[in-house]
Amino acid sequence: MDIEGSRLQQPAQEKREKLEDRYGKIAIPALAAAVGAARKEKDQRQMSAEAAYTRLQQMAQS
């Protein structure tokens, strides 16, 4: 690993260790799953907004 990569990974490792200290190792996957679900929901809303905008454009052109 190069120096830049290790510098980027170090804060992530420290953050993970803080979470493990606070919530325990079992909770980390649950937190990661919750974050993943929130991101997926945000992506779906973004796609819905884009689909609505595209539909409005199509209606305006016809």
mmCIF file as gemmi writes it, N, C-alpha and C atoms, coordinates in Angstrom:
data_model
loop_
_atom_site.group_PDB
_atom_site.id
_atom_site.type_symbol
_atom_site.label_atom_id
_atom_site.label_alt_id
_atom_site.label_comp_id
_atom_site.label_asym_id
_atom_site.label_entity_id
_atom_site.label_seq_id
_atom_site.pdbx_PDB_ins_code
_atom_site.Cartn_x
_atom_site.Cartn_y
_atom_site.Cartn_z
_atom_site.occupancy
_atom_site.B_iso_or_equiv
_atom_site.pdbx_formal_charge
_atom_site.auth_seq_id
_atom_site.auth_asym_id
_atom_site.pdbx_PDB_model_num
ATOM 1 N N . MET Axp A 1 ? 0.843 -1.183 0 1 0 ? 1 A 1
ATOM 2 C CA . MET Axp A 1 ? 0 0 0 1 0 ? 1 A 1
ATOM 3 C C . MET Axp A 1 ? 0.885 1.241 0 1 0 ? 1 A 1
ATOM 4 N N . ASP Axp A 2 ? 0.517 2.202 -0.795 1 0 ? 2 A 1
ATOM 5 C CA . ASP Axp A 2 ? 1.315 3.41 -0.848 1 0 ? 2 A 1
ATOM 6 C C . ASP Axp A 2 ? 0.993 4.322 0.339 1 0 ? 2 A 1
ATOM 7 N N . ILE Axp A 3 ? 1.778 5.366 0.477 1 0 ? 3 A 1
ATOM 8 C CA . ILE Axp A 3 ? 1.618 6.277 1.616 1 0 ? 3 A 1
ATOM 9 C C . ILE Axp A 3 ? 0.244 6.938 1.595 1 0 ? 3 A 1
ATOM 10 N N . GLU Axp A 4 ? -0.204 7.39 0.431 1 0 ? 4 A 1
ATOM 11 C CA . GLU Axp A 4 ? -1.504 8.05 0.319 1 0 ? 4 A 1
ATOM 12 C C . GLU Axp A 4 ? -2.632 7.113 0.746 1 0 ? 4 A 1
ATOM 13 N N . GLY Axp A 5 ? -2.569 5.867 0.3 1 0 ? 5 A 1
ATOM 14 C CA . GLY Axp A 5 ? -3.592 4.892 0.664 1 0 ? 5 A 1
ATOM 15 C C . GLY Axp A 5 ? -3.639 4.636 2.16 1 0 ? 5 A 1
ATOM 16 N N . SER Axp A 6 ? -2.487 4.571 2.809 1 0 ? 6 A 1
ATOM 17 C CA . SER Axp A 6 ? -2.473 4.32 4.246 1 0 ? 6 A 1
ATOM 18 C C . SER Axp A 6 ? -3 5.526 5.014 1 0 ? 6 A 1
ATOM 19 N N . ARG Axp A 7 ? -2.757 6.733 4.503 1 0 ? 7 A 1
ATOM 20 C CA . ARG Axp A 7 ? -3.289 7.928 5.17 1 0 ? 7 A 1
ATOM 21 C C . ARG Axp A 7 ? -4.804 7.971 5.068 1 0 ? 7 A 1
ATOM 22 N N . LEU Axp A 8 ? -5.337 7.539 3.935 1 0 ? 8 A 1
ATOM 23 C CA . LEU Axp A 8 ? -6.786 7.539 3.767 1 0 ? 8 A 1
ATOM 24 C C . LEU Axp A 8 ? -7.441 6.462 4.61 1 0 ? 8 A 1
ATOM 25 N N . GLN Axp A 9 ? -6.763 5.336 4.781 1 0 ? 9 A 1
ATOM 26 C CA . GLN Axp A 9 ? -7.34 4.227 5.52 1 0 ? 9 A 1
ATOM 27 C C . GLN Axp A 9 ? -7.279 4.455 7.032 1 0 ? 9 A 1
ATOM 28 N N . GLN Axp A 10 ? -6.308 5.192 7.504 1 0 ? 10 A 1
ATOM 29 C CA . GLN Axp A 10 ? -6.135 5.374 8.941 1 0 ? 10 A 1
ATOM 30 C C . GLN Axp A 10 ? -7.344 6.024 9.613 1 0 ? 10 A 1
ATOM 31 N N . PRO Axp A 11 ? -7.904 7.132 9.09 1 0 ? 11 A 1
ATOM 32 C CA . PRO Axp A 11 ? -9.082 7.699 9.743 1 0 ? 11 A 1
ATOM 33 C C . PRO Axp A 11 ? -10.269 6.734 9.75 1 0 ? 11 A 1
ATOM 34 N N . ALA Axp A 12 ? -10.432 5.96 8.689 1 0 ? 12 A 1
ATOM 35 C CA . ALA Axp A 12 ? -11.517 4.985 8.642 1 0 ? 12 A 1
ATOM 36 C C . ALA Axp A 12 ? -11.325 3.925 9.724 1 0 ? 12 A 1
ATOM 37 N N . GLN Axp A 13 ? -10.092 3.485 9.908 1 0 ? 13 A 1
ATOM 38 C CA . GLN Axp A 13 ? -9.807 2.48 10.938 1 0 ? 13 A 1
ATOM 39 C C . GLN Axp A 13 ? -10.078 3.052 12.325 1 0 ? 13 A 1
ATOM 40 N N . GLU Axp A 14 ? -9.679 4.29 12.566 1 0 ? 14 A 1
ATOM 41 C CA . GLU Axp A 14 ? -9.923 4.918 13.862 1 0 ? 14 A 1
ATOM 42 C C . GLU Axp A 14 ? -11.419 5.067 14.113 1 0 ? 14 A 1
ATOM 43 N N . LYS Axp A 15 ? -12.153 5.46 13.077 1 0 ? 15 A 1
ATOM 44 C CA . LYS Axp A 15 ? -13.593 5.616 13.212 1 0 ? 15 A 1
ATOM 45 C C . LYS Axp A 15 ? -14.24 4.276 13.547 1 0 ? 15 A 1
ATOM 46 N N . ARG Axp A 16 ? -13.8 3.23 12.863 1 0 ? 16 A 1
ATOM 47 C CA . ARG Axp A 16 ? -14.342 1.886 13.126 1 0 ? 16 A 1
ATOM 48 C C . ARG Axp A 16 ? -14.047 1.463 14.568 1 0 ? 16 A 1
ATOM 49 N N . GLU Axp A 17 ? -12.834 1.74 15.03 1 0 ? 17 A 1
ATOM 50 C CA . GLU Axp A 17 ? -12.477 1.375 16.401 1 0 ? 17 A 1
ATOM 51 C C . GLU Axp A 17 ? -13.331 2.131 17.412 1 0 ? 17 A 1
ATOM 52 N N . LYS Axp A 18 ? -13.601 3.411 17.158 1 0 ? 18 A 1
ATOM 53 C CA . LYS Axp A 18 ? -14.465 4.181 18.056 1 0 ? 18 A 1
ATOM 54 C C . LYS Axp A 18 ? -15.865 3.589 18.093 1 0 ? 18 A 1
ATOM 55 N N . LEU Axp A 19 ? -16.382 3.214 16.93 1 0 ? 19 A 1
ATOM 56 C CA . LEU Axp A 19 ? -17.71 2.6 16.885 1 0 ? 19 A 1
ATOM 57 C C . LEU Axp A 19 ? -17.72 1.266 17.622 1 0 ? 19 A 1
ATOM 58 N N . GLU Axp A 20 ? -16.656 0.485 17.446 1 0 ? 20 A 1
ATOM 59 C CA . GLU Axp A 20 ? -16.574 -0.803 18.148 1 0 ? 20 A 1
ATOM 60 C C . GLU Axp A 20 ? -16.529 -0.589 19.661 1 0 ? 20 A 1
ATOM 61 N N . ASP Axp A 21 ? -15.792 0.426 20.112 1 0 ? 21 A 1
ATOM 62 C CA . ASP Axp A 21 ? -15.727 0.709 21.535 1 0 ? 21 A 1
ATOM 63 C C . ASP Axp A 21 ? -17.092 1.132 22.068 1 0 ? 21 A 1
ATOM 64 N N . ARG Axp A 22 ? -17.792 1.908 21.285 1 0 ? 22 A 1
ATOM 65 C CA . ARG Axp A 22 ? -19.065 2.462 21.729 1 0 ? 22 A 1
ATOM 66 C C . ARG Axp A 22 ? -20.205 1.44 21.655 1 0 ? 22 A 1
ATOM 67 N N . TYR Axp A 23 ? -20.297 0.706 20.554 1 0 ? 23 A 1
ATOM 68 C CA . TYR Axp A 23 ? -21.445 -0.17 20.324 1 0 ? 23 A 1
ATOM 69 C C . TYR Axp A 23 ? -21.123 -1.652 20.371 1 0 ? 23 A 1
ATOM 70 N N . GLY Axp A 24 ? -19.866 -2.002 20.347 1 0 ? 24 A 1
ATOM 71 C CA . GLY Axp A 24 ? -19.491 -3.407 20.324 1 0 ? 24 A 1
ATOM 72 C C . GLY Axp A 24 ? -19.353 -3.907 18.892 1 0 ? 24 A 1
ATOM 73 N N . LYS Axp A 25 ? -18.593 -4.973 18.741 1 0 ? 25 A 1
ATOM 74 C CA . LYS Axp A 25 ? -18.315 -5.48 17.39 1 0 ? 25 A 1
ATOM 75 C C . LYS Axp A 25 ? -19.563 -6.014 16.705 1 0 ? 25 A 1
ATOM 76 N N . ILE Axp A 26 ? -20.533 -6.49 17.446 1 0 ? 26 A 1
ATOM 77 C CA . ILE Axp A 26 ? -21.749 -7.06 16.857 1 0 ? 26 A 1
ATOM 78 C C . ILE Axp A 26 ? -22.554 -5.974 16.145 1 0 ? 26 A 1
ATOM 79 N N . ALA Axp A 27 ? -22.575 -4.782 16.672 1 0 ? 27 A 1
ATOM 80 C CA . ALA Axp A 27 ? -23.413 -3.719 16.131 1 0 ? 27 A 1
ATOM 81 C C . ALA Axp A 27 ? -22.859 -3.118 14.839 1 0 ? 27 A 1
ATOM 82 N N . ILE Axp A 28 ? -21.589 -3.298 14.564 1 0 ? 28 A 1
ATOM 83 C CA . ILE Axp A 28 ? -20.986 -2.683 13.377 1 0 ? 28 A 1
ATOM 84 C C . ILE Axp A 28 ? -21.673 -3.154 12.094 1 0 ? 28 A 1
ATOM 85 N N . PRO Axp A 29 ? -21.878 -4.464 11.885 1 0 ? 29 A 1
ATOM 86 C CA . PRO Axp A 29 ? -22.582 -4.876 10.661 1 0 ? 29 A 1
ATOM 87 C C . PRO Axp A 29 ? -24.008 -4.329 10.593 1 0 ? 29 A 1
ATOM 88 N N . ALA Axp A 30 ? -24.665 -4.223 11.739 1 0 ? 30 A 1
ATOM 89 C CA . ALA Axp A 30 ? -26.026 -3.678 11.747 1 0 ? 30 A 1
ATOM 90 C C . ALA Axp A 30 ? -26.015 -2.206 11.359 1 0 ? 30 A 1
ATOM 91 N N . LEU Axp A 31 ? -25.047 -1.463 11.864 1 0 ? 31 A 1
ATOM 92 C CA . LEU Axp A 31 ? -24.926 -0.056 11.486 1 0 ? 31 A 1
ATOM 93 C C . LEU Axp A 31 ? -24.614 0.079 10 1 0 ? 31 A 1
ATOM 94 N N . ALA Axp A 32 ? -23.73 -0.768 9.506 1 0 ? 32 A 1
ATOM 95 C CA . ALA Axp A 32 ? -23.383 -0.73 8.084 1 0 ? 32 A 1
ATOM 96 C C . ALA Axp A 32 ? -24.6 -1.06 7.228 1 0 ? 32 A 1
ATOM 97 N N . ALA Axp A 33 ? -25.4 -2.025 7.652 1 0 ? 33 A 1
ATOM 98 C CA . ALA Axp A 33 ? -26.61 -2.383 6.909 1 0 ? 33 A 1
ATOM 99 C C . ALA Axp A 33 ? -27.606 -1.234 6.915 1 0 ? 33 A 1
ATOM 100 N N . ALA Axp A 34 ? -27.733 -0.552 8.053 1 0 ? 34 A 1
ATOM 101 C CA . ALA Axp A 34 ? -28.654 0.581 8.137 1 0 ? 34 A 1
ATOM 102 C C . ALA Axp A 34 ? -28.208 1.722 7.223 1 0 ? 34 A 1
ATOM 103 N N . VAL Axp A 35 ? -26.922 1.975 7.197 1 0 ? 35 A 1
ATOM 104 C CA . VAL Axp A 35 ? -26.39 3.012 6.307 1 0 ? 35 A 1
ATOM 105 C C . VAL Axp A 35 ? -26.614 2.617 4.856 1 0 ? 35 A 1
ATOM 106 N N . GLY Axp A 36 ? -26.37 1.356 4.54 1 0 ? 36 A 1
ATOM 107 C CA . GLY Axp A 36 ? -26.587 0.871 3.179 1 0 ? 36 A 1
ATOM 108 C C . GLY Axp A 36 ? -28.037 1.003 2.757 1 0 ? 36 A 1
ATOM 109 N N . ALA Axp A 37 ? -28.953 0.668 3.665 1 0 ? 37 A 1
ATOM 110 C CA . ALA Axp A 37 ? -30.38 0.781 3.357 1 0 ? 37 A 1
ATOM 111 C C . ALA Axp A 37 ? -30.776 2.241 3.148 1 0 ? 37 A 1
ATOM 112 N N . ALA Axp A 38 ? -30.238 3.127 3.961 1 0 ? 38 A 1
ATOM 113 C CA . ALA Axp A 38 ? -30.542 4.548 3.804 1 0 ? 38 A 1
ATOM 114 C C . ALA Axp A 38 ? -30.021 5.076 2.47 1 0 ? 38 A 1
ATOM 115 N N . ARG Axp A 39 ? -28.83 4.646 2.086 1 0 ? 39 A 1
ATOM 116 C CA . ARG Axp A 39 ? -28.276 5.069 0.79 1 0 ? 39 A 1
ATOM 117 C C . ARG Axp A 39 ? -29.112 4.534 -0.362 1 0 ? 39 A 1
ATOM 118 N N . LYS Axp A 40 ? -29.55 3.275 -0.242 1 0 ? 40 A 1
ATOM 119 C CA . LYS Axp A 40 ? -30.371 2.671 -1.298 1 0 ? 40 A 1
ATOM 120 C C . LYS Axp A 40 ? -31.691 3.433 -1.433 1 0 ? 40 A 1
ATOM 121 N N . GLU Axp A 41 ? -32.291 3.763 -0.297 1 0 ? 41 A 1
ATOM 122 C CA . GLU Axp A 41 ? -33.55 4.517 -0.319 1 0 ? 41 A 1
ATOM 123 C C . GLU Axp A 41 ? -33.34 5.891 -0.955 1 0 ? 41 A 1
ATOM 124 N N . LYS Axp A 42 ? -32.23 6.524 -0.628 1 0 ? 42 A 1
ATOM 125 C CA . LYS Axp A 42 ? -31.917 7.827 -1.219 1 0 ? 42 A 1
ATOM 126 C C . LYS Axp A 42 ? -31.739 7.697 -2.729 1 0 ? 42 A 1
ATOM 127 N N . ASP Axp A 43 ? -31.052 6.634 -3.161 1 0 ? 43 A 1
ATOM 128 C CA . ASP Axp A 43 ? -30.854 6.394 -4.59 1 0 ? 43 A 1
ATOM 129 C C . ASP Axp A 43 ? -32.19 6.19 -5.292 1 0 ? 43 A 1
ATOM 130 N N . GLN Axp A 44 ? -33.103 5.452 -4.642 1 0 ? 44 A 1
ATOM 131 C CA . GLN Axp A 44 ? -34.415 5.216 -5.241 1 0 ? 44 A 1
ATOM 132 C C . GLN Axp A 44 ? -35.202 6.514 -5.345 1 0 ? 44 A 1
ATOM 133 N N . ARG Axp A 45 ? -35.127 7.35 -4.316 1 0 ? 45 A 1
ATOM 134 C CA . ARG Axp A 45 ? -35.811 8.648 -4.38 1 0 ? 45 A 1
ATOM 135 C C . ARG Axp A 45 ? -35.222 9.506 -5.475 1 0 ? 45 A 1
ATOM 136 N N . GLN Axp A 46 ? -33.896 9.461 -5.616 1 0 ? 46 A 1
ATOM 137 C CA . GLN Axp A 46 ? -33.232 10.229 -6.657 1 0 ? 46 A 1
ATOM 138 C C . GLN Axp A 46 ? -33.702 9.753 -8.025 1 0 ? 46 A 1
ATOM 139 N N . MET Axp A 47 ? -33.789 8.434 -8.196 1 0 ? 47 A 1
ATOM 140 C CA . MET Axp A 47 ? -34.252 7.898 -9.474 1 0 ? 47 A 1
ATOM 141 C C . MET Axp A 47 ? -35.702 8.3 -9.715 1 0 ? 47 A 1
ATOM 142 N N . SER Axp A 48 ? -36.525 8.295 -8.673 1 0 ? 48 A 1
ATOM 143 C CA . SER Axp A 48 ? -37.923 8.692 -8.815 1 0 ? 48 A 1
ATOM 144 C C . SER Axp A 48 ? -38.024 10.16 -9.213 1 0 ? 48 A 1
ATOM 145 N N . ALA Axp A 49 ? -37.191 10.996 -8.616 1 0 ? 49 A 1
ATOM 146 C CA . ALA Axp A 49 ? -37.191 12.417 -8.961 1 0 ? 49 A 1
ATOM 147 C C . ALA Axp A 49 ? -36.757 12.612 -10.407 1 0 ? 49 A 1
ATOM 148 N N . GLU Axp A 50 ? -35.752 11.87 -10.833 1 0 ? 50 A 1
ATOM 149 C CA . GLU Axp A 50 ? -35.287 11.974 -12.214 1 0 ? 50 A 1
ATOM 150 C C . GLU Axp A 50 ? -36.355 11.479 -13.185 1 0 ? 50 A 1
ATOM 151 N N . ALA Axp A 51 ? -37.052 10.393 -12.816 1 0 ? 51 A 1
ATOM 152 C CA . ALA Axp A 51 ? -38.116 9.863 -13.668 1 0 ? 51 A 1
ATOM 153 C C . ALA Axp A 51 ? -39.259 10.872 -13.781 1 0 ? 51 A 1
ATOM 154 N N . ALA Axp A 52 ? -39.606 11.518 -12.679 1 0 ? 52 A 1
ATOM 155 C CA . ALA Axp A 52 ? -40.67 12.52 -12.701 1 0 ? 52 A 1
ATOM 156 C C . ALA Axp A 52 ? -40.264 13.708 -13.571 1 0 ? 52 A 1
ATOM 157 N N . TYR Axp A 53 ? -39.032 14.131 -13.467 1 0 ? 53 A 1
ATOM 158 C CA . TYR Axp A 53 ? -38.545 15.25 -14.28 1 0 ? 53 A 1
ATOM 159 C C . TYR Axp A 53 ? -38.581 14.886 -15.763 1 0 ? 53 A 1
ATOM 160 N N . THR Axp A 54 ? -38.148 13.675 -16.078 1 0 ? 54 A 1
ATOM 161 C CA . THR Axp A 54 ? -38.174 13.218 -17.471 1 0 ? 54 A 1
ATOM 162 C C . THR Axp A 54 ? -39.604 13.178 -17.982 1 0 ? 54 A 1
ATOM 163 N N . ARG Axp A 55 ? -40.521 12.692 -17.163 1 0 ? 55 A 1
ATOM 164 C CA . ARG Axp A 55 ? -41.937 12.63 -17.559 1 0 ? 55 A 1
ATOM 165 C C . ARG Axp A 55 ? -42.484 14.033 -17.795 1 0 ? 55 A 1
ATOM 166 N N . LEU Axp A 56 ? -42.142 14.967 -16.952 1 0 ? 56 A 1
ATOM 167 C CA . LEU Axp A 56 ? -42.592 16.357 -17.14 1 0 ? 56 A 1
ATOM 168 C C . LEU Axp A 56 ? -42.054 16.933 -18.451 1 0 ? 56 A 1
ATOM 169 N N . GLN Axp A 57 ? -40.806 16.625 -18.752 1 0 ? 57 A 1
ATOM 170 C CA . GLN Axp A 57 ? -40.231 17.096 -20.009 1 0 ? 57 A 1
ATOM 171 C C . GLN Axp A 57 ? -40.979 16.504 -21.196 1 0 ? 57 A 1
ATOM 172 N N . GLN Axp A 58 ? -41.306 15.222 -21.11 1 0 ? 58 A 1
ATOM 173 C CA . GLN Axp A 58 ? -42.029 14.572 -22.199 1 0 ? 58 A 1
ATOM 174 C C . GLN Axp A 58 ? -43.42 15.182 -22.37 1 0 ? 58 A 1
ATOM 175 N N . MET Axp A 59 ? -44.064 15.481 -21.254 1 0 ? 59 A 1
ATOM 176 C CA . MET Axp A 59 ? -45.398 16.085 -21.328 1 0 ? 59 A 1
ATOM 177 C C . MET Axp A 59 ? -45.323 17.487 -21.923 1 0 ? 59 A 1
ATOM 178 N N . ALA Axp A 60 ? -44.273 18.22 -21.59 1 0 ? 60 A 1
ATOM 179 C CA . ALA Axp A 60 ? -44.118 19.581 -22.097 1 0 ? 60 A 1
ATOM 180 C C . ALA Axp A 60 ? -43.855 19.58 -23.598 1 0 ? 60 A 1
ATOM 181 N N . GLN Axp A 61 ? -43.195 18.56 -24.095 1 0 ? 61 A 1
ATOM 182 C CA . GLN Axp A 61 ? -42.879 18.487 -25.522 1 0 ? 61 A 1
ATOM 183 C C . GLN Axp A 61 ? -44.078 18.052 -26.35 1 0 ? 61 A 1
ATOM 184 N N . SER Axp A 62 ? -45.026 17.351 -25.765 1 0 ? 62 A 1
ATOM 185 C CA . SER Axp A 62 ? -46.164 16.862 -26.547 1 0 ? 62 A 1
ATOM 186 C C . SER Axp A 62 ? -47.341 17.815 -26.541 1 0 ? 62 A 1
